[in-house]
Amino acid sequence: MAPGTVEKRPGMVPDVEIVPGTEIMSDVDGLHYAHAGGSTNGSVLVPQPSNNPSDPLNWSLMWKLITAFSQLLYVWVLVCSALSLAPMFPFLGKEFHLGQQQLSLLTGVNVLTLGFANIFIVPLSNIFGRRPISIFFGFLVILTNVWQALATTHESFLAARACNGIVAATSETIMVQVIADIFYLHERGFWVGLYFTFYFSGAFLGPIMSGNIAARHGWRSFFWLSVALAAFVTLLLIVAFPETRWRRNNGSQLSGLTSDQTKHNGNIEEAAVQSEANSESANGQVVGQGAPNKSQWSPLQAPSSNWLHFLIRDLTTPLLVFFNPIILWAALMLAGPADLLLLFNLTESLLFTSPAYNFTPGAVGNTNFAFFVGGLLGLATAGPFSDWIAALLTRRNNWIREAEFRLPALIPFVIFFVVSHVVGAVGYSKLYAWPTIVVCGFAFSGLAVTSIPTIAIAYAVDCYKPISGEIMIVATVLKNVLGFCLSYWVFQVLAQRGWVAVYMTQFAVSMVPIVATVPLFFWGKSLRRWTKGSRLHRMEAMI
């Protein structure tokens, strides 16, 4: 059944089933919650913060911005150094005597290890905290960049690329955990969008830097620059990134207040009893006024006494939820746009250095500005637009918010996504003028890669917030495995069938989750209902 409008009955909650992902966004039946802006006119804060000023949900806007942007810069630098190889392929091929397939695998092996390393990074961040794990892996990124700069053989460079992918994998999951730690439900769309923009702008702007630096100063100079940038952001984390992990009482989750109920029948007496039992329930007095305490700046966070239980749980949960329809759909919605971007990245040098265009490596790198501009447009529109659509449908639904209310916002971005595939297929094959390929192919792809995953991942996190890190594990592993496979098959298919077959194969893979969005909008709540009693929704108190 589609999320629909319900009849409002003053003073009571409508007859609507409350399951995880369905939220009450106004005061009802005498229950008063903390509101956005501290005013009863604002949206109810989900999750409800505690009354502790050190609770990351209660931090002031200044502290939240400092924390978020230090982590975002860290993400950008790690991705920039990991995924900027394509414009340097001519130099690397000459240095190590490599063919096109071997060159593409230098990116492919990095992409593969980027995904699988998160299987271990997420449990480590849940056990030891976001701060120490980010800083520790930052130092390892510095070392792997030194290794890449000094490599003298193909085997050594390939091993350095694999190790760099492992240690740079913190860029793919920890920021999503931080967003779930410090921002409320109605804010997450924007911040997930900002995360994807920083992530993919590293992949956009990095090739511009690498191509021009390699052409002027040699390819090794790019990795020495990466060493300096990694050292800078690691130092920034030390001084500007406090710990955001917070052991939260489940009673502070509004959806959790009624998770044992199957139906509201005009009142929420059971919810009221549970709310009163929650000693940390917020009244909004410290919302937006808190700050990190001394212990949250400690370089080492004390692990939980149940760390072994958490380790086993976090290692097994991604396997258990991989085939959850909502999480698998969100993972595929990330994989499609990201792998189209990777396809453009792998093939841009081959196309634009051909006699038809005769670009220099620096000029090839400069075409990545189009990805960046498109990505900025995705940032400016996707998160706010999906939040606005969800808020509009929530008001029409008597202030009962369903997670599926985000999904209609996908429509305009999917159109750009389809066009970018078509331009890649036909434009590459027919050797269109380079501005057409760069604008309607690269820029539209950049727009899609920061907008579609933003909405999809935000939807999955709305449904399963306690496992936001595990959601990103599934998404990044699937994205990166498909990306690694792409680096294997793309040039074989190109040699046998041409550019149209290459891009239409990727298009077919990308359209599977796009088409599945329609039934998900209508029956997504039924899927959430099937898992409402799952232990996944009780993990918040254990993190």
Helices and strands as residue ranges (DSSP letters): E 22-24, G 36-38, G 56-58, H 61-82, G 86-88, H 89-96, H 100-116, H 118-128, H 130-150, H 154-167, G 168-172, H 174-182, H 185-217, H 219-240, G 250-252, H 254-257, H 269-277, G 294-297, H 307-321, H 325-352, H 361-366, H 369-396, E 400-402, G 403-410, H 411-430, H 434-436, I 437-443, H 444-463, G 465-467, H 468-497, H 499-530, G 535-538, G 540-542
